[in-house]
Amino acid sequence: MSKISGYAVLIFCVLLLYSCSKSDDAFVGDGSGSIVFSIELPEDARRSSSGEAMYHKAAIIPCAEYGIEVVEAEVYDENNNLIASGGPWACSLGEGIISNVKAGYNRTVDIYLMDYSRDVMYQGQAAGIRVVAGQLTNAGTIVVSTENRPPVLAPIGPQSVEAGQTLEFTLEATDPDNDTLTFYAADLPRGPDGNYLGAAFDPEKQIFHWQTQTSGEDGEYKVLFIVTDDGSPLMSDYEEVIIRVEPGSYALNHSPVLSPIGSKQIAAGTLLEFDFYATDEDEDEIDFSSQAITDKEYPVGFTLETLDPVSGTGRFAWDTSEVVSGNYSIMIIATDNTDDQNTDTEEVTITVGDVNRPPVLTPIGARKAYNGQLLSFTVTATDFERDSLIYSIESLVGDLPAGMSIDNTTQVFAWQVDDMDPADYDVRIRVTDDGDPSESDFEDVTITVME
C-alpha cells in the first residue's frame, strides 16, 4: 500500500463534490466512504528537558525498536457494531486508509500496533467521525499508548492450620506496567449457619489472618484472592486457595442437633403446650432458650424451660387467653453445656386463631456472581392457604444494586453484573401473600461479586 501524505489528503478532499470540511452535516449519503489516519507513538524511554514525554510521529516510528510488525484498524458505528476493518499495514508507513466504511455519523476508529505474534503492543482511538459516501475522511493523528497488561499474583497454594491455631500469610503481586494494585478476598470462610468464622483480609497490608477456634471449624474452605490494577482497561489476576482446618489435639466438640419442631396453630384463648428434643454426639448436657426474630411478632408471656438437660428435653407453654389472633415467631435454641457452647436453632411460627398464616420461603443460600455475567436463579415458596404470592428484593446496605430484579410471574431472580466492585452484597429476598392481613417470610442472602 502506498503512503498518502496529509497534504495529498487535503488536496483530495478539496477536489471532491463534498469536501472534508463541508459544514452541511445533514447529508452523508448512501453507500460507503473511506477513513485515513496517521499514528503518533509515545517514546517512553526519552523525555524533553521539561520532563514531558516526547513522541514519534507518522513515518518516523522506530518499529523495530519497539517490536512492532504491523498495524490493523477497526471501525465501529454509533451502536458499537463493527462495520469495517483495515490492514494489516507495515508499521513503517505510519498511517493507513480504511475503505468500505458505511456512511454515517459518530464512527469510532480503533487502531492496534502488533508484534510478530499479533499481540497488541500499542492501541489508540479516534471517535465522533463523520463518514460521507464516496469521500475520504481524515481522522487526524491518533496517539497510541501501551496495551494494559494484567498483574501477576504470586502463587499462594493450598494452606492448612490446626484448629485453635492462627493462619496468616501475605499476598504479593507484580505488574509489568507498574500500575497501582488493589487486593481483595472473596468467600471468606463461613459456618453452616452462613455466618463468618472470624477470618479477615487486610487489603492495605495484603495480609490474610484467621484465628481458628478449637472446635466447630474443622473442614475444607475455598477463598478467592484477587489483585486488580488501575490501568485502562482494568486487568486482574486471581487464585482460589483451599484452606484446610485440621482437628487439633483436643476432643472435638460437636454441635447439638435440635429435632424438627415445625409450625404450630391453636385457637385463641386456649393453652398451647409442646415438648421438643435435642441430641448431642458428645453426650453433653443441653440447655434450651429462645430469641425474638427481627421483623416478626414475638409470643410474649410464654414459658420455655429445660426439662432434662441430660436427655435433651424442653417444654414450651403459652396461655393465649389474652392474646390477639395472629402469627407469632420465636427462635428456639439448643446449647450444649461446654466452654465454647455450640448451638442449633429452629424458627417456629405459631398461628393463634383462624387467621392467615405466613408463606414459607425455600432456603436460597449464599451466591456467587462474576462481572460481565448474568446471575439467575428461581425463588420458590409455599403457602398453607394457597394465597397469591409476591416476591421482592430489599438492599440491606445502601441502594439496591443496579439491574437486580425478581420476576413475579416466573419467580426468577436476575442480575446482570457489570462494573461492580468485587465485594459482598447483602440483600433481603422476601415473599408476601395477599391474605388479610398479609404475611411474609424472608431470607438475607449474600452475593459475592468476583472479577
N, C-alpha and C positions, 0 to 999 in steps of 0.2 A: 504494500500500500504506500503511495507517495505521500509525503508530508505536505500539509496545507498550512501556510503561514497565516497569522492573524490578519495581515494586510490583504492577502488574497481573499480571505473570507469576507472582509469588509467590502471589497470591490464586487464580489459575487452577490452580496445582499443588495447593493445599490442597483445592480442591473436587473434584479427580479421585479416583477409587477408589484408584489407586496414586499417591501424592504424589511430587514430585520428590525429596524427602528420604527416601523409603522405604528402609529398610536391607536389605530382602529382595532380594539381588541374584540369587537363584536363578531368578527369573522375569522374563522380558522380554516373553513372549507372541509370538504370530504376528501378522504384519502390519507396519504402519509407524507411526512417530511423527513428531514434529517437533523441531527444534532452534532455539532462539532465542539470539542473541548480541548484544553491543554492542561498539563499537570504541573503542580508545584509541590516539591518534596522537601520537608524539613531536614536539615542536616544536624542531627543530634550531637555529633562529635565536635562541631565548631560553633563558636559564638562570636558576635561582634564585640568591639571594645566596650560597648554599653551593657553587655551581658545578654542582649536579646538574641534569640535563635536566628541563624542565617538560613537561607533557602536555596535549593537548586531549582531552576525553572526550565520548563519546556525541554528543548532538545539537549540541554547540558547535564541531564541527570546521569550520575555515575552508576549506571545499572549494575555493572559487575561488582562494584564496591559494596553495594547494598544487597547483592544476591538476588536481584530482580531479573526475571527472564521475560515475562510477558505482561500485557495489560489487557483486561477484559472489562466490559461495561454492561450494565442492565438498566432498562428504563421502566418505571412504574407509573401507572396512571393515578388519578386522584383517589381511587379506592384501593391503592396499594396492590393492584394487579400487574403482573409482569406483562408488558406489551411489546418489548423489543430487547435485543441484546446485540453486542458487537464484540469483535476481537476473535481470537487473540491477536494483539499487535505487538510488535517488537518494542521493548521498553525505550530503546534509543530514540524513537520518534518523538516522544514527549507529548503526543496528542493523538486524537483519533476521531473518526466520524462514525456515528451510528445511523444506519439507514433504515428505511421502512418503519418509522415511528408514527403511530396513528396520531392524526392531528387532534389537538385539544389543549386544554389548559392544565396548569398545576402538574406538569410532568416532573418526575424526580429521576436524576441520573446517579447511579452508584457505580463507582469505578474501583477495580481491585488490581493491585500490583502483586504478582505472584512469583514464587521461586520456581525452580525446575520441577518440583514435586506438585505444583499447583496449590501450595499452601499460601494463604494470603499473608503478605508481609506488611502491606500498607493498604489503606482504603480511604475513600473520600466521597463526598456527596454534594450535588447541587440540586436545589428544589425550586418549585414555582416557575417552571419553564413553560412557555407557550410555544407549541409546535403548529406551524401553518402548513397546510397541504402544498406540496411542490416547492417548499422553501427550505433553506438551510438556517437553522437557529444556532447562534453561538452561545453556549452555556458558560463561556468565560474560562478562567483559570480555576481549577479545583485543587484546593490544598488537601493533601492526603496526610494521614497520621498512621502510626503503628496500630496493627490489629491487637486488641487487648488479649493477652494470654492468661489462662487460668492460673490461680495459685496452686501450690502443691503442698498438701497436708502430709507431714511426716508420718510414716506408718505407726500405728498405736498397737495393734494386735490384741489378742484375747487377754483379759485380765481376770485375776481371781483373788479372793480375800477370804480369810477365815471369819466366820460370824463372830461379831463382837470386836473385830479389829477395824482399822482405818485403811481405806484405799485412797490413794492420791497420786495423780500424775498430771504433767503439764503438756499441753498441746503446742506443737511447733509447726510452722509452715514457712515456705518461701514463695516469692513472686518474681517471675522473670522480668516484669516491668517495674518492680519496686513500688507497686501500689500499696496503699494503706489497707490493712487486713482487719476483718472483723470475724470473731469466733462465736459459734453458737453450739448449744447442745439441745437435742430434742429427745423425747421419750425417756425422760429421767425415770428411774425405777419407781414403780407403784406396787402397792399391795393388792390382794384380791378384792378389797373394797374400793379400789380406784384411787386411794389417797397416796400422795407421795411418801417415800420412805425415808427422806432426810438427805438424800444425795443432792449436791448442789454444784453448779458450774459458775466460776467467776470469769466473765468474758474479758475483763481488763487484764487480769493476771494469767488468763488461759489455763486455769487450774480446775480440774475435777476433783471433788472431795466427797467422800462418803464414809461417815462413821456408822458402821453397821451395828445392828442390835444383836444381842446374844441369842435371840430366838425369833422365829417367825419370819425370817427373811431369806432362809436357805433357798437356793434355786438359781436359775439362769435368767439374765436380763440382757436386753439389747438396747444400746444407747447410740443415737446417731450424732456424730460430731461433724460440724460444717465450718468451713472457712470461706469467706467471700471477700473479693477485692472491691475497690471503689472505681474501677475502670469503666469504660463505656464500650460495649455493654458490660454489666456486672458479670463476673465469672466466679465459679465456686469449685471447691473440691470437698469430698466428704468421705467418711469411713463409718460403717456400722460396727460397733465394738460389742463383743459378747463379754459380759461380766458375770462371773460365777461366784456366788457366795457359798462357801463350803461349811458344813457343820463344824462347830468348834469342839472343844474338849469338854463342854458342858452337857448336861442331859437336856435334849431339845424339848422345849415346852410347846405343845400343840394347842391350838385354839379350841375352845369348847364348840359343840355343834348343837344349835337350837333346833328342835324338831319343828316342822312347819305347823303354824297355828291357823292361818287363813283368816278371812274376814268374818265378822260376826254381825248378826241382826237380832234385835229384840224390840218388843212392843214397849212404848213409852209407859213409865210408871211401874215397871217390873224390875226384878233383880237379875243382872247378868253376872254369871259366875262360871269360870272355866279354869282348868289346870293346864299347865304347859311344862315341857320337859327339855332337858339338855343332857348331852353326854360329853365326856372328856376322855380322850385317848390315854392321858397320863393319870387318870383317876383322881384328878384334882377336885377339891370341893368347888361348888358352883353357887354364886350368888346372882339374884335377879334384881333388875332395876328398870326404870322407864325414863323416857325423854320425849319432850314435845317435838313436833315436826314443823319446820318453817312453812308458813302459809296455810296451815291446816288447823282445824278446831281440835283442842286438847280436851279429853274427857275429865274435867276437874271433879274431884270428890270421890274418886275410886280408891281402892286399896290394892296394892301389889306386894306380895310377900314371898319370901323363900321358905317353902315348907320343909324341905330336906336338902341341905347342901351336898350331902354325900351321894344321894341318888339323883340329884339334879331335878328337883320338882318345885314348881312355883305355882301361885294361885293369883288370879285377877278377880276382883269383885267390885260391882258398881250398881248402886241403887239409883235407878233412873226416875224415881217418883217426882223429882223436881227438875228434871232435865227436859229442855226444849228438844222436840224432834229434830233430827238432822244427822249428819255424818261427822264422825269424830275419828281422829287418827292418833295413834300412840306408837312410839318405838319401844319394843320390849328388848332388853339387853341381858345376855347371859355372860357373866365374867368369871374366869377361873380365879381361885384364891392363891395367886402366885405373885412374886415381886413385880414381874412385868405385866401382869393382868391382861391376858389375851381375851378377846370378846367375840361374840357372834350376835347378830341383831336381826329383827324382823319388824317391818312396818305393818301394823294391824289396823284395819278400818272397821269401825263399829257403827252400824246404822241403827239409830233409835227411831222407832215408829215407821209407819208406811210412807217413806219418803224416797226421793230419788237417790240412788246410790252412785258413787263416782265411777267413771271408767277406769280401767287398769291398763296402763301403758306397758307394752312389751319392752323388756330391757334392751337398751341400744348399745351402751358401752362406748369407750373412747375410740376415736377415729383418726386416721392419718390423711393428709392431703398434700399434693405436690403442686407447686406453681406451674401454671400452664395447662393443668389438667382439670377435669370435672370430677368432683366428689359427689357421689349419688348413692342413696340407699332408701329403702322403703320403711316407713314408720307404721307400726300396727298397734291396735288397742282393742280391748273388749269392753262391752258394757252390759251389765246384768239385765237392764230394762230394754236393751237394744235401741237406745236413743241414737239420734244422728250425732256424729262426732265432728268436731272442728279441730284441726291441728294448727299450731302456731309456734313461732320461734321468738325468743327474747334474748338479748345480749346481757350477760352478767356483768360486763365491764365495758362502759362506753357505748358507742353506737354499734348496731348490728353490721358486720362486715358486708361491703357492697356485693350484690349479686346473690346473696344467700336467700333461699326461699323454700317453701314447702307447698306442694300442690294438694289441695284438699280433695280433689277428685281421685287422683292416683295415690295419694299419701306418700309421694316421693319427695325426699329432701334432696335439694340440688344446690351446689355451689361451684361456679366456675372460678377457680382460684387463679387470679392474675396479679402479679406485682405485690404480693403480700409478704411482709417481713416474716422470716422463719421464727415461729413462736407458737405458744399455746393460746387458742381462742376458746373461751368458755361461753357456752350458750345453754339456754334452758328450752327444751322441747316440751311443749305442753299439749295435752288433748283435753277438750272441754265438750261435755254433752249439752243437749238442748232441753234437759229436764227442768222442772220447776221446784226449787231453784236449781240453776245449772251447777254441775260439779266438774271437777277437773283432777287430772293427775299429771305429773311432770317428771322429767329426768334432766339433771345437769350433765351436759356432755362436753368433754374436752376434745377439740380438734387441733391436732398438731400439724402445722404447715412446715413443709420441708422444701428445700430448693430442688 
